[in-house]
């Protein structure tokens, strides 16, 4: 997926950090500056705003903070499934 053409209204998930809580929201504005390129203004469901977020912030990597919500939900579901499988394997070994 390319993250430099997400439209207004795209839902996102923010993972949070030491100073900011996690949350969901939507892209409220796409900024296409001839000088600086694409960036996004984001509005969180709880009213917080984040302005000028670069598409790079959505790119996969170890420090990824922003996820398109559908990607986050799929990622989370896969991690939960893996965790449950490991748990069931431990239970199986204990019996």
C-alpha positions in Angstrom: 0.0 0.0 0.0 1.1 3.5 -0.7 0.5 6.0 2.1 0.9 9.2 0.1 -2.6 9.2 -1.4 -4.9 8.4 1.5 -8.1 10.5 1.1 -9.9 12.7 3.6 -12.0 10.5 5.9 -9.5 7.6 6.0 -9.7 6.1 9.5 -6.4 5.6 11.4 -5.1 4.1 14.6 -2.4 5.8 16.7 -0.3 3.5 18.9 0.5 6.2 21.4 3.9 6.9 23.1 5.2 7.9 26.5 3.5 11.3 26.4 0.3 10.6 24.3 -2.4 8.0 24.7 -3.4 5.7 21.8 -6.5 6.5 19.8 -8.4 6.4 16.6 -9.5 9.1 14.3 -9.8 10.3 10.7 -7.7 12.3 8.2 -9.4 15.7 8.2 -7.3 17.3 5.5 -4.9 16.3 2.8 -2.2 18.9 2.2 -0.4 18.8 -1.2 2.3 21.4 -1.1 4.4 21.8 -4.3 7.3 22.6 -2.0 6.9 20.0 0.8 4.8 17.3 -0.7 1.9 15.4 0.9 1.0 15.7 4.6 -2.2 15.1 6.6 -4.1 16.9 9.3 -5.6 14.3 11.6 -8.5 14.6 14.1 -8.8 12.0 16.8 -12.2 10.8 18.0 -11.5 12.3 21.4 -10.9 15.8 19.8 -7.1 15.9 19.7 -5.5 17.2 16.5 -2.3 16.4 14.8 -1.2 18.6 11.9 1.2 18.0 9.1 1.7 14.2 9.6 3.8 12.9 6.8 3.0 9.7 4.9 6.2 8.3 6.2 4.6 8.1 9.7 2.3 5.4 8.3 5.0 3.3 6.7 5.7 -0.1 8.3 8.7 -0.3 10.6 9.7 -0.7 14.2 8.8 2.8 15.3 5.5 3.0 13.4 3.0 5.2 15.2 0.1 5.6 12.7 -1.7 2.8 11.0 -4.6 2.9 8.6 -7.3 1.4 10.9 -8.1 -1.6 8.6 -4.4 -2.5 8.6 -4.2 -2.2 12.4 -7.2 -4.3 13.0 -5.8 -7.1 10.7 -2.4 -6.9 12.4 -4.0 -7.0 15.9 -6.2 -10.0 14.9 -3.2 -11.9 13.6 -1.2 -11.2 16.8 -4.1 -12.4 18.9 -4.5 -15.5 16.9 -0.7 -16.3 17.2 -0.9 -15.7 21.0 -3.9 -17.9 21.4 -2.2 -20.7 19.4 0.9 -20.4 21.7 -1.3 -20.5 24.8 -3.2 -23.6 23.6 0.1 -25.3 22.8 1.3 -24.7 26.4 -1.9 -26.0 27.8 -1.6 -29.1 25.6 2.0 -29.7 26.8 0.9 -29.4 30.4 -1.8 -32.1 30.1 
